Amino acid sequence: MARPERGILWQSFGSPEGPDDVWPFLQNVTRGRGVPEARLRLVADQYLATGGSSPLNALNRDLIRRLGDSLGERGVELPIYFGNRNWHPYLADTVDEMARDGIQEALIIPSSAYSSYSGCRQYREDLIGCQVTFDTQTLKPFSQHPLFMAAEASVVASYLATRPPIDASTTAIFATAHSIPTATADSCDYQRQLGSVCEVLRALLPSDAPIELAYQSRSGDPRTPWLTPDIADAIHASFEANPNLRRVIVIPIGFISDHQEVLYDLDILARNAAQSHGLGFDRLPTVGGTSEFIEMLTELVLVWNSGGDPNSEIPGAEHLCHDGCCLSGAPPIPTSR
């Protein structure tokens, strides 16, 4: 059998898959950042509170399987590789495997929909650090793609179809995303992209039931300003402003999969904040489980496989991923190639 010359690389963050993985994983994530051991112990305890692992790797494998099945249904057979920044399978090992397999061209799909340093630029820097020997094209942040918007809308529509009508006078609705440093936010389209998704979701809700964008999962030096409000703080503030509040709805638009930051920061911390006021709490699923999400990825891969530019299918992508965007504060590594 002839070896494939084209393939796909699914690039992600990585996650521990058992209690023994948690500590070395956290050391990988924080290496060189000066994070105190006491802080790492606290985060390790958070992993143990949700079973001693994160489902992110397993969820990525499922997305890879579903994408492969979808491509196969259209008569396209492409190998899909999986490489992580912080845990097995490590990106460098996967890139070496692709080279050994004879891959000449690859489409890189970072598992993040939005512009930011850790969600976009750092993935490009990781790839450059691997000294890739084959041609690559990286998919740009795809949150503005019509099918991504449709995927987010389908999550909300499915929820609304199974619940009583929303009473805006007693319900607070939040869309959440990972907080990032404000200095990083100033150099990327993160907030604008999140706002565009919120506008799509607003159209599905009663006009008097606004969605508030809140943030979660901040980390790093507490002296560094990050995007606010934190979701728990926003829940407390909503109850203080409206003592008639009875229910909180949280839509995690900033995440593709129900991984650790959803399971702990929302299902435990945000839920606890709501329940401290006697409020009901509903957390909606992330978009990775929708058919629209896989349809979007399939369409983008098909464009690439036919010789086109998949990024031309993403509205506004021409303005993304230049050398001056999504900066971390450190001297930038050129990535626009």
HELIX and SHEET records of a PDB file:
HELIX    1   1 PRO A   19  THR A   30  1                                  12    
HELIX    2   2 GLU A   37  ALA A   49  1                                  13    
HELIX    3   3 LEU A   56  GLU A   73  1                                  18    
HELIX    4   4 LEU A   91  ARG A  100  1                                  10    
HELIX    5   5 TYR A  117  ARG A  121  3                                   5    
HELIX    6   6 GLN A  122  GLY A  129  1                                   8    
HELIX    7   7 PRO A  146  ALA A  161  1                                  16    
HELIX    8   8 THR A  182  ALA A  185  1                                   4    
HELIX    9   9 TYR A  190  ARG A  202  1                                  13    
HELIX   10  10 ILE A  231  ALA A  241  1                                  11    
HELIX   11  11 GLN A  260  LEU A  263  1                                   4    
HELIX   12  12 ASP A  265  ALA A  270  3                                   6    
HELIX   13  13 ARG A  271  GLN A  275  1                                   5    
HELIX   14  14 VAL A  287  GLY A  289  5                                   3    
HELIX   15  15 SER A  291  ASN A  305  1                                  15    
HELIX   16  16 PRO A  310  GLU A  313  5                                   4    
HELIX   17  17 ALA A  317  HIS A  319  5                                   3    
SHEET    1   A 4 ILE A  80  ASN A  84  0                                        
SHEET    2   A 4 ARG A   6  SER A  12  1                                        
SHEET    3   A 4 GLU A 105  PRO A 110  1                                        
SHEET    4   A 4 ASP A 135  THR A 138  1                                        
SHEET    1   B 4 ILE A 211  GLN A 216  0                                        
SHEET    2   B 4 THR A 171  HIS A 178  1                                        
SHEET    3   B 4 ARG A 247  ILE A 251  1                                        
SHEET    4   B 4 GLY A 280  ARG A 283  1                                        
END                                                                             
